[in-house]
Amino acid sequence: MWLNSGVPAPDVAERAGHGVDVLLKVYAKCIDGQREIANQRIESALIA
């Protein structure tokens, strides 16, 4: 839920008591609906 809400992975990992590597290994499959947001951020960065 936190990852899907846009909370950065390092913050979620710290609050959950995990390292980022463990967090993403375990919970990456739960991240949903972020592709369009990621595409917009990448496009914005390339334009800037």
C-alpha positions in Angstrom: 0.0 0.0 0.0 2.8 2.4 0.9 4.7 1.7 -2.3 1.6 2.1 -4.4 0.9 5.4 -2.6 4.2 6.8 -3.8 6.2 6.5 -0.6 9.8 6.0 -1.7 11.2 2.5 -1.2 13.9 3.5 1.2 11.3 5.1 3.5 9.1 2.1 3.4 12.0 -0.3 4.0 13.1 1.7 7.0 9.6 1.7 8.5 9.2 -2.0 7.8 12.5 -2.8 9.3 13.9 -4.2 6.0 16.7 -3.2 3.6 15.5 -1.9 0.2 16.8 -5.1 -1.4 14.6 -7.3 0.8 11.6 -5.0 0.5 11.7 -5.0 -3.3 12.4 -8.7 -3.5 9.4 -9.5 -1.3 6.9 -6.7 -2.2 7.7 -5.7 -5.8 5.0 -8.0 -7.1 2.5 -5.9 -5.1 3.3 -2.6 -6.8 0.6 -1.9 -9.3 -0.5 1.0 -11.5 2.8 2.9 -11.5 3.8 2.5 -15.1 2.1 5.6 -16.4 3.5 7.8 -13.6 7.0 6.4 -14.2 6.6 7.1 -17.9 5.6 10.7 -17.2 8.5 11.2 -14.9 11.0 9.7 -17.4 9.6 11.9 -20.2 9.8 15.0 -18.0 13.4 14.3 -17.1 14.4 13.8 -20.7 12.8 17.1 -21.7 14.4 19.1 -19.0 
